[in-house]
């Protein structure tokens, strides 16, 4: 989830509408005791691809994905920031990177 920080400048990425965490990652976390903040840093947590597009274009992309039976949704937004920043908000907590 945090790889985006290597590719942005002057942007705060806020991911606050993520897909549910797949059971595999819950098992890894439970068995290892790894904090959820680190789980989001290391693993994709079930997100296979993210596209950063204009909100206007997002609906069309979601519709195209749906035509191929692929789940897609808007998972967040970007805001201006003095330096790269990522915020993840989920039922497992809020994490700042």
DADATA-V444009 format. One record per residue. SS is DSSP state (~ for helix, > for strand, _ for the rest). NEAR is the number of other ideal C-beta (glycine too) atoms within 12 Angstrom. Layout:
ss = (SS:SS)
near = (NEAR:NEAR)
This chain:
ss = (_:_:~:~:~:~:_:_:_:_:>:>:>:>:>:_:_:_:_:_:_:_:~:~:~:~:~:~:~:~:~:~:_:_:_:~:~:~:~:~:~:~:_:_:_:_:_:_:_:_:_:_:_:_:~:~:~:~:~:~:~:~:~:~:~:~:~:_:_:_:_:_:_:_:_:>:>:>:>:>:_:_:_:_:>:>:>:>:>:>:_:_:>:>:>:>:_)
near = (34:28:19:29:22:11:14:22:16:13:22:25:32:26:33:21:18:31:24:18:26:19:12:16:28:20:14:20:24:14:11:15:10:20:14:28:23:22:31:33:21:19:25:23:34:23:28:16:15:28:22:20:18:13:15:9:14:23:16:16:23:20:14:16:19:14:11:11:8:15:17:25:22:25:32:28:21:29:17:15:18:10:13:23:24:33:29:34:22:27:15:22:18:18:25:20:25)
